[in-house]
């Protein structure tokens, strides 16, 4: 089973949002290079203090490795204390759905039809 994480990263202040923006590019690059990372997106919303988060990993082991790496990262230090509202689910998404959904957007990954 694939592991999907969806939800939001919610900043309380502009200073927190500035920290997210400062560290986000490196966090995206490092995570997307991890073994087992199929998709990793942190997307700004219309609210300048809110980001939509969508992650997909090949399995629980890959997701756990990501969590362990992230816990000791610059990203963790930069974003410590920022509210995260996430849902983690096991999902039977196939490789074909992942490739086919590239043009459809991330919502299809967590809500396959």
Buried (B, 14 or more C-beta within 10 A) or exposed (E): EBBBBBBBBBBEEEEBBEBBBEBBEEBBEBBEEBEBBBBBBBEBEEEEBBBBBBBBBBEBEBBEBBEEBBEEBEBEEBBEEBEEEEEBEEBEBEEEBBEEBEEEEBEBBBEBE
